[in-house]
Amino acid sequence: MGMSIQTYQPLPAQRGGFRVSSPVSQPLSVSTTHHQSHPIRFAGAQSTKRMGLFAYVLNELHFYGSIFLSAIICSYIKNPKLVNYWENKAIYLPTRSASIDALDSKALRQNIIDSYFKAGAGGPKLNGWYVPAPKNSKKPTVIIAHGNHGTMNRREDIMEAFMKRGYGVFAFDYRGFGKSEGKPSETGLYEDFKAASDFIAHHPSHPVPVNDQIPLGESLGGGVVVGSLHNMGKTRPPYKAVLLCSTFTSLPNVFAYMKKSLGIPAGWLPVEKRMQQHFASIDKIQGIQEPLLVVHGSKDADIPHEMSAALYQKATSQHKDHLLVKDGTHTGLFSLKPDQIIDHLEALLAKADGSKWDKADSQTLTS
């Protein structure tokens, strides 16, 4: 990719990493209107208690076996196509289970506009869920770029947190995830975010200009947001703000950290040196001049919070903030401390606008 990668020194051993799974590719029927239906609880991250011990052990063996197989092939096989295939297996965990029916929040189910849009000229058709801001709200619209695992369903807490505070919300699935067409790749995901932003900017009934949008990148989505904004160039219109949650400096640094966590010597399985997809936010973060909030959990075992701190330190935005959520893990920050995160965001926006932020003035809606 022709970019420099800042070396990251991994922390002492903790277990972490991206889950690896094979995608399911059968088509699903979809809705194109506001959706109201009976709730079906979405099955999120599996646990020992819910899976049973035997199933849990098999799941762990599948996880580590997939990681090692992908690492071996990417480290020692010279065929670029084969390396790219197994690299994708290690990075992307798309599922086809995106379902509004599965959301717990009745307010979300009733207000989502199930939407489809193209990722550029000739690009794949993507699926997104749009909850426009209330007519009396002056809040921006948050564009959610999710992580490498699952679908939009797993980001219900983020959508609900912002909706309750009067924001508009648009979550979408990358190509190859959920009901979106195509196959994921680094350049493809950059294009997908831009297409999602453009779709909301030109929405037929509830358009929101770019300068009133807030990109939110979670985990891999942080790399997607930073990389996409970088690719748009210096002449792109500014966003209202940028919010990065539980994200990393680069994917090679994440895999180096994973190896250290598993006790693998640095010279073994040099997958981080052979990777073709980098999502190197550390090399692109200086291109973000919008108000920037970087959020991470203090107990994240998948991506160390020091990576977010490194992004914050290198960012050159005049208005930036770094929030470390106490006891926060890799996912669920918006379930643990939703108001703390949004309060920090609003205080940052007020500072950037030269106004005084008063929490009492922040609109809170009930579901």
C-alpha positions in Angstrom: 0.0 0.0 0.0 3.0 2.2 0.1 2.5 3.7 3.6 4.6 3.8 6.6 3.5 1.9 9.7 4.4 3.3 13.1 5.8 0.4 15.2 3.7 -0.4 18.2 5.2 -2.1 21.2 2.6 -4.6 22.5 1.6 -4.7 26.1 2.1 -7.6 28.5 0.0 -10.6 27.6 -3.8 -10.2 27.6 -6.2 -12.2 25.5 -7.7 -10.4 22.6 -8.1 -10.2 18.9 -10.7 -10.2 16.1 -13.0 -13.2 15.9 -12.7 -15.3 12.8 -15.6 -17.0 11.1 -16.9 -18.0 7.7 -19.6 -15.9 6.2 -23.1 -17.2 5.4 -24.2 -16.2 1.9 -27.9 -17.0 1.6 -30.1 -14.1 0.5 -32.7 -12.6 2.9 -35.9 -10.8 2.3 -36.0 -7.1 3.3 -38.3 -4.2 4.1 -38.1 -0.8 2.6 -40.3 1.2 4.9 -40.6 2.2 8.6 -40.7 -1.1 10.4 -42.9 -2.2 13.3 -42.9 -5.8 14.5 -42.7 -8.1 17.4 -39.3 -8.0 19.1 -37.0 -11.0 18.9 -34.0 -10.8 21.2 -30.8 -10.7 19.2 -28.1 -13.2 20.3 -25.0 -11.2 20.7 -21.5 -12.4 21.8 -21.6 -16.0 22.9 -20.5 -16.9 26.4 -19.6 -20.1 28.3 -22.9 -19.9 30.2 -25.1 -19.6 27.1 -23.1 -22.0 24.8 -22.3 -24.7 27.3 -18.7 -25.8 28.1 -18.2 -28.2 25.2 -19.5 -25.7 22.6 -17.4 -23.0 24.2 -14.2 -25.1 23.9 -15.0 -25.8 20.2 -15.6 -22.2 19.6 -12.2 -21.3 21.2 -10.4 -24.0 19.2 -12.0 -22.6 16.0 -10.9 -19.1 16.9 -7.3 -19.9 17.6 -7.1 -22.5 14.8 -8.4 -20.0 12.2 -6.0 -17.3 13.5 -3.0 -19.6 13.3 -3.9 -21.0 9.9 -4.4 -17.6 8.5 -1.2 -16.4 10.1 0.9 -19.3 8.7 -0.4 -18.8 5.2 -0.1 -15.0 5.2 3.4 -15.3 6.7 5.0 -17.9 4.5 3.0 -18.3 1.2 4.1 -16.1 -1.6 1.0 -16.3 -3.8 -0.7 -12.8 -3.4 -4.2 -14.0 -4.2 -3.9 -16.8 -1.6 -2.5 -14.4 1.0 -5.3 -11.9 0.3 -8.0 -14.7 0.7 -6.7 -15.8 4.1 -6.1 -12.2 5.2 -9.7 -11.5 4.5 -10.6 -14.5 6.6 -8.6 -13.2 9.5 -10.0 -9.6 9.3 -13.6 -9.8 8.3 -16.4 -11.7 10.1 -19.5 -10.9 8.1 -22.8 -12.5 9.0 -26.1 -12.3 7.2 -28.3 -11.9 10.3 -29.1 -8.2 10.1 -32.7 -8.0 11.2 -34.8 -5.1 12.6 -37.0 -7.8 14.2 -34.1 -8.7 16.4 -33.7 -5.3 18.0 -34.7 -5.0 21.7 -35.6 -1.4 21.5 -39.2 -0.8 20.5 -38.4 2.8 19.6 -35.7 1.8 17.2 -37.9 -0.8 15.6 -40.7 1.7 15.0 -38.5 4.5 13.7 -36.0 2.9 11.5 -36.2 3.5 7.8 -34.8 0.4 6.2 -32.7 1.8 3.3 -30.6 0.7 0.3 -28.0 2.6 -1.6 -25.2 2.1 -4.1 -21.5 2.3 -3.1 -20.5 4.6 -5.9 -21.0 4.1 -9.6 -21.1 0.4 -10.4 -20.6 -0.5 -6.7 -22.5 -3.0 -4.6 -25.9 -2.3 -3.1 -25.6 -1.6 0.6 -28.2 -1.8 3.4 -28.6 0.8 6.1 -30.9 1.7 9.0 -31.8 5.4 9.3 -33.5 7.1 12.2 -33.8 10.8 11.3 -33.5 13.4 14.1 -36.8 14.7 15.4 -38.2 17.8 13.6 -37.6 19.9 16.7 -34.1 18.7 17.3 -31.0 20.7 16.3 -28.7 17.7 16.9 -26.5 16.3 14.1 -26.8 12.9 12.5 -24.3 10.2 13.5 -23.0 7.9 10.8 -22.0 4.6 12.4 -19.1 2.5 10.8 -19.1 -0.7 12.8 -16.4 -3.2 13.6 -15.3 -6.3 11.8 -17.8 -8.7 13.5 -21.4 -9.2 12.8 -23.9 -6.7 11.5 -25.7 -3.5 12.4 -27.6 -5.5 15.0 -24.6 -5.5 17.3 -24.6 -1.7 17.4 -28.1 -1.3 18.9 -26.7 0.3 22.0 -25.0 3.1 20.0 -28.1 3.8 17.9 -30.3 3.9 20.9 -28.0 6.1 23.0 -27.9 8.8 20.3 -31.6 8.5 19.4 -32.5 9.1 23.1 -30.5 12.3 23.0 -32.3 13.7 19.9 -29.6 12.8 17.3 -30.3 11.4 13.9 -28.6 8.0 13.4 -27.6 6.0 10.4 -26.0 2.6 10.7 -25.0 0.6 7.7 -23.5 -2.7 6.8 -20.3 -2.9 4.7 -20.2 -4.8 1.5 -20.5 -8.5 2.3 -22.0 -7.9 5.7 -25.7 -8.4 6.6 -27.9 -7.8 3.5 -25.3 -5.7 1.7 -23.9 -7.1 -1.6 -20.3 -7.6 -2.5 -17.1 -8.7 -0.7 -15.2 -6.7 1.9 -11.8 -5.1 1.3 -10.0 -2.1 2.7 -10.6 0.1 -0.3 -14.1 -1.2 -0.6 -15.0 -0.2 3.0 -13.6 3.3 2.5 -15.9 3.6 -0.5 -18.8 2.2 1.6 -18.5 4.9 4.3 -18.3 7.7 1.7 -21.4 6.3 0.0 -23.3 6.1 3.3 -22.4 9.8 4.0 -23.5 10.8 0.5 -26.7 8.9 0.9 -27.7 10.8 4.0 -26.6 14.1 2.5 -28.9 13.6 -0.4 -31.7 11.6 1.3 -35.0 12.1 -0.5 -37.0 12.9 2.6 -34.6 13.6 5.4 -31.3 15.0 4.0 -28.5 16.0 6.3 -25.5 18.0 4.9 -22.0 16.7 5.6 -21.3 19.6 8.0 -24.1 18.3 10.2 -22.9 14.7 10.2 -20.7 13.0 12.8 -18.8 9.9 11.6 -18.5 7.3 14.4 -15.9 4.6 13.8 -16.0 1.6 16.2 -13.0 -0.7 16.3 -12.3 -1.6 12.6 -14.8 1.2 11.8 -12.3 3.7 13.2 -9.8 2.7 10.5 -12.6 2.9 8.0 -13.6 6.5 9.0 -10.1 7.8 9.2 -9.1 6.1 5.9 -12.2 7.2 4.1 -11.9 10.9 5.1 -8.2 10.7 4.1 -9.1 9.4 0.7 -11.6 12.2 0.2 -8.7 14.6 0.1 -8.0 18.0 1.5 -10.8 19.7 -0.4 -13.6 17.5 1.1 -16.3 19.4 3.1 -15.8 19.3 6.9 -17.9 17.1 9.1 -19.5 18.4 12.4 -17.1 16.2 14.4 -15.4 12.8 14.3 -15.9 10.1 17.0 -13.5 7.1 17.2 -14.3 4.3 19.7 -12.2 1.3 20.7 -10.0 1.6 17.6 -6.4 1.0 16.7 -3.3 2.6 15.1 -3.1 0.0 12.3 -4.0 -3.6 11.6 -0.4 -4.8 11.5 0.0 -3.3 15.0 -3.1 -5.2 16.2 -1.7 -8.5 14.9 1.7 -7.8 16.5 -0.2 -7.2 19.8 -2.1 -10.5 19.3 1.1 -12.5 18.8 2.6 -10.9 21.9 -0.6 -11.7 23.9 -0.4 -15.4 22.8 3.3 -15.6 23.7 4.5 -16.0 20.1 8.1 -14.8 19.6 8.4 -11.6 17.5 10.2 -13.3 14.7 7.7 -16.1 14.3 4.7 -15.8 12.0 5.6 -12.4 10.6 2.0 -11.8 9.3 2.1 -8.1 10.2 5.0 -7.6 7.7 3.1 -9.4 4.9 -0.3 -7.8 5.3 -1.8 -6.2 2.3 -4.6 -4.3 4.1 -3.3 -1.9 6.8 -6.1 0.5 7.8 -3.2 2.6 9.1 -5.0 5.4 10.9 -1.8 6.5 12.6 -0.5 7.7 9.3 -3.7 9.5 8.4 -5.1 10.9 11.6 -3.5 14.3 11.0 -5.9 14.8 8.0 -8.8 15.2 10.5 -9.2 18.8 11.5 -12.7 18.5 12.7 -13.4 18.3 16.5 -12.2 14.9 17.4 -13.2 12.6 20.3 -11.3 9.4 20.9 -12.9 7.0 23.3 -11.6 3.6 24.7 -12.3 1.2 27.5 -9.8 0.9 30.2 -10.2 -2.9 30.2 -10.2 -3.6 26.5 -8.4 -6.9 26.0 -8.8 -6.9 22.2 -7.2 -3.6 21.3 -5.1 -1.8 24.0 -6.3 1.6 24.9 -2.7 2.9 24.4 -3.4 2.7 20.6 -6.3 5.2 21.0 -4.0 7.4 23.1 -1.4 7.3 20.3 -4.0 8.4 17.8 -5.0 11.2 20.0 -1.4 12.4 20.6 -0.7 12.4 16.8 -4.0 14.2 15.9 -3.5 17.8 15.0 -7.2 18.9 15.3 -7.4 22.2 17.3 -10.3 20.7 19.3 -9.7 17.2 20.4 -10.4 15.1 23.5 -9.5 11.6 24.8 -11.9 9.7 27.0 -10.9 6.5 28.8 -14.0 4.8 30.1 -13.4 3.1 33.4 -14.0 -0.6 33.3 -15.0 -0.4 29.7 -14.2 -3.4 27.5 -13.9 -3.6 23.7 -17.6 -3.5 23.0 -20.5 -2.2 24.9 -19.1 1.3 25.8 -22.5 2.8 24.9 -24.2 0.3 27.2 -21.9 1.1 30.1 -21.5 4.9 29.8 -23.6 6.3 27.0 -24.3 9.7 28.6 -20.6 10.2 29.6 -19.5 9.7 26.0 -22.2 11.9 24.5 -21.6 14.6 27.2 -17.9 14.7 26.3 -18.9 15.0 22.6 -21.3 17.8 23.2 -18.9 19.7 25.4 -16.2 19.4 22.7 -18.6 20.7 20.1 -19.6 23.6 22.3 -15.9 24.5 22.8 -15.3 24.3 19.1 -18.3 26.6 18.4 -17.1 29.0 21.1 -20.3 28.5 23.1 -20.9 27.3 26.7 -22.3 23.8 27.0 -24.9 23.2 29.7 -25.9 19.6 30.3 -29.4 20.7 31.3 -29.9 22.0 27.8 -29.1 18.7 26.2 -32.3 17.2 24.9 -33.0 13.7 26.3 -35.8 11.7 24.7 -37.6 8.7 26.2 -38.0 5.4 24.3 
